[in-house]
Amino acid sequence: MDLTTKGKLKIFAGNANPELAKEICQHLGVPLGNAKVFRFSDGETNVAINESVRGADVFVVQPTCYPVNDNLMELLIMVDGLRRASARRITAVIPYYGYARQERKTRAREPISAKLVANLIVSAGARRVVAVDLHAGAIQGFFDIPVDHLPGVSILARYYKQKLGNENVVIISPDLGGVTRARNLAERLGAGIAIIDKRRPAPNIAEVMNIIGDVKGKTAIMVDDIIDTGGTISLGAQALLKYGAKEVFACCTHPVLSGPAVERIEKSPLKELVVTNTIPLPPNKKIDKIKVLSVAPFLGDVIMHIYRDVSVSELFT
C-alpha cells in the first residue's frame, strides 16, 4: 500500500515517550510527524502541527505516565489540533493509560477518574484508542469508540521461552485480581500457576499472607500489569523463596517504579525484573536487574493493521 497517497498514514508523538514513537516509525519505515509540543511561560500547553494532515489517518503515540497531567493535556491538545486540521481519522495510541487504577468507586464520594479521562479523549476528537494492558479490562467500556486492548504477556512470554527453555516454571499472580493475566502467561509457557494471598492495609502498602499453589523447587515468575512502589514483588520474592521456590523472576508491562521502587528491587532476592518500554525509564532507574523489552514492533504492526482495516486480534491470538 502506498503510504504517500490520500488517506496517508501519519504518526505523531508528544513529549511522554518520543523514543518509542521513533522506534515505531523505524519499524514501519515512515517518518515521525513534524509537530512540536511546548509550554507558554504561565505553564499552558500548546502544540504546533508543522505539516498537512488533511485527509490523513493519524496516530498519536502518547502514554499518560508521569507527569500524568502534563502528558494527558498534551494528548488532548494534540488530538484537538489534528481534528481541527481535518485529519480523516485520529487514533490515540496510549501504551500506558494513566488513572487506570481509579476505575471504580471503593468508598463514598470517590470519583471514577478513568471514565472521566476516557470522556476527555473522545471529546477531544479521537476516533479509536490503542492501549496496552489496561489495569482493568472494563475500562474499554468507558469509551464510546473502538478500543484495541493489547496484551503485554505476548511479548513477555516470547522472552521467557527463549531465556528459560524447559525449566520447571510456575507463574505467580501477585493477587487474586491478576489470576487471568497469570493464566494467560502460564498457558503460553506451558506452566502452572500460584497466587500470592495479600492484603493492603493502606494504599501502596502490601502484606503477604500466604502462597496458594505449589512452588517448591520451581522457577517462579511473578507477573503483573503495573509495578509501582515495588513493595508487592519484593515481599513476594521473599515469600516464594521461603515456601521453597528455586529462584524468582518478575515481569510487568508498565514500570511505573515510583518512590523507593528501584532501591527495593535492587535489594530484593529477585534474579531479574523484565519490563517493557510503554513507560520510558530515566537513567537513574536503569539498573542491571531490570531488563527492558520494546513494544515498538508490536505497536507498529497493530498500527499498520488498523490503517489497512484488517483484524488486529490475529497478531496476539
HELIX and SHEET records of a PDB file:
HELIX    1   1 PRO A   18  LEU A   28  1                                  11    
HELIX    2   2 VAL A   68  ARG A   84  1                                  17    
HELIX    3   3 SER A  113  ALA A  124  1                                  12    
HELIX    4   4 GLY A  137  PHE A  142  5                                   6    
HELIX    5   5 VAL A  153  LEU A  164  1                                  12    
HELIX    6   6 LEU A  176  GLY A  178  5                                   3    
HELIX    7   7 VAL A  179  LEU A  189  1                                  11    
HELIX    8   8 GLY A  231  LYS A  242  1                                  12    
HELIX    9   9 ALA A  261  LYS A  267  1                                   7    
HELIX   10  10 PRO A  283  LYS A  285  5                                   3    
HELIX   11  11 ALA A  296  TYR A  307  1                                  12    
HELIX   12  12 SER A  313  LEU A  315  5                                   3    
SHEET    1   A 5 LEU A   9  ALA A  13  0                                        
SHEET    2   A 5 ASP A  57  VAL A  61  1                                        
SHEET    3   A 5 ARG A  89  ILE A  94  1                                        
SHEET    4   A 5 ARG A 128  VAL A 132  1                                        
SHEET    5   A 5 VAL A 147  LEU A 150  1                                        
SHEET    1   B 2 ALA A  35  ARG A  39  0                                        
SHEET    2   B 2 THR A  45  ILE A  49 -1                                        
SHEET    1   C 7 ILE A 205  ILE A 212  0                                        
SHEET    2   C 7 GLY A 192  ALA A 202 -1                                        
SHEET    3   C 7 VAL A 169  SER A 173  1                                        
SHEET    4   C 7 THR A 219  ILE A 227  1                                        
SHEET    5   C 7 GLU A 247  PRO A 255  1                                        
SHEET    6   C 7 GLU A 272  THR A 276  1                                        
SHEET    7   C 7 ILE A 290  LEU A 293  1                                        
END                                                                             
